Amino acid sequence: GKDLKQFFSQWLEKPGHPILQVDWKYDEQKKQALVTVIQKQAVEGAREGLFQFPLVIQFENEEGVMYKSALVKERQTVFAAPMETPPLKVNIDPNMALLYE
C-alpha cells in the first residue's frame, strides 16, 4: 500500500491550505514553457507551513492539449515543459482536484 502519513498530516491535522502564485513564460530558445509556483502561505526561508502535492498543468497550443504534472514541495518550484510552440493558454489544476487559493 501507499504511505499516506504525510497526506493526512498536512491536510487534516494542520491548519491552513496552499495559497499559490503561479506565473509562466515561454522560452523561445529552449522551446519550453516555464511555470513558477510560489506557496505564499509559507514563511520565506522556513519549512513550516509548506505543503507537498502534485499539481497538474494543462497547456493548450497550436499542436493541441498537453498535460504535465509537477511535484510542488518547496516555497518556489519551477517546472519546465518542452513544447515546439508557445502555449496559447495555461490552466493550473484543470480538474479542480486541489484545495488552494
For each residue, the residues with C-beta under 8 A, 3 or more apart:
1:
2:
3: 6
4: 7 8
5: 8 9
6: 3 9 10 52
7: 4 10 11
8: 4 5 11 12 13
9: 5 6 12 13 14
10: 6 7 13 14 51 52
11: 7 8 14 99
12: 8 9
13: 8 9 10
14: 9 10 11
15:
16: 41 49
17: 41 51 99 100 101
18: 39 41 51 53 72 98 99 100 101
19: 39 40 41 100 101
20: 37 38 39 40 92 100 101
21: 37 38 40
22: 35 36 37 38 92
23: 35 36
24: 33 34 35 36 87 90
25: 33 34
26: 32 33 34 86 87
27: 30 31 32 33 34
28: 31 86
29:
30: 27 80
31: 27 28 82 83 84
32: 26 27 80 81 82 83
33: 24 25 26 27 59 80 81 83 86 87 90
34: 24 25 26 27 78 79 80
35: 22 23 24 57 70 78 79 80 81 90 92
36: 22 23 24 76 77 78 79
37: 20 21 22 55 70 72 76 77 78 79
38: 20 21 22 75 76
39: 18 19 20 42 49 50 51 72 74 75 76
40: 19 20 21
41: 16 17 18 19 49 51
42: 39 46 47 48 49 50 75
43: 46 48 49
44: 75
45:
46: 42 43 49
47: 42 50
48: 42 43
49: 16 39 41 42 43 46
50: 39 42 47 73 74 75
51: 10 17 18 39 41 72 73
52: 6 10 71 72 73
53: 18 71 72 73 98
54: 69 70 71 72
55: 37 69 70 71 72 92 93 98
56: 67 68 69 92 93 94 95 97
57: 35 67 68 69 70 79 81 90 91 92
58: 65 66 67 89 90 91 92 94
59: 33 65 66 67 68 81 83 87 89 90
60: 64 65 87 88 89 90 91
61: 64 66 83 85 86 87 88
62: 85 88
63: 66 83 84 85
64: 60 61
65: 58 59 60
66: 58 59 61 63 81 83
67: 56 57 58 59 94
68: 56 57 59 79 81
69: 54 55 56 57
70: 35 37 54 55 57 77 79
71: 52 53 54 55 77
72: 18 37 39 51 52 53 54 55 77
73: 50 51 52 53 77
74: 39 50 77
75: 38 39 42 44 50
76: 36 37 38 39
77: 36 37 70 71 72 73 74
78: 34 35 36 37
79: 34 35 36 37 57 68 70
80: 30 32 33 34 35
81: 32 33 35 57 59 66 68
82: 31 32
83: 31 32 33 59 61 63 66 86 87
84: 31 63
85: 61 62 63
86: 26 28 33 61 83
87: 24 26 33 59 60 61 83 90
88: 60 61 62
89: 58 59 60
90: 24 33 35 57 58 59 60 87
91: 57 58 60 94
92: 20 22 35 55 56 57 58
93: 55 56 96 97 98 100
94: 56 58 67 91
95: 56
96: 93
97: 56 93
98: 18 53 55 93
99: 11 17 18
100: 17 18 19 20 93
101: 17 18 19 20
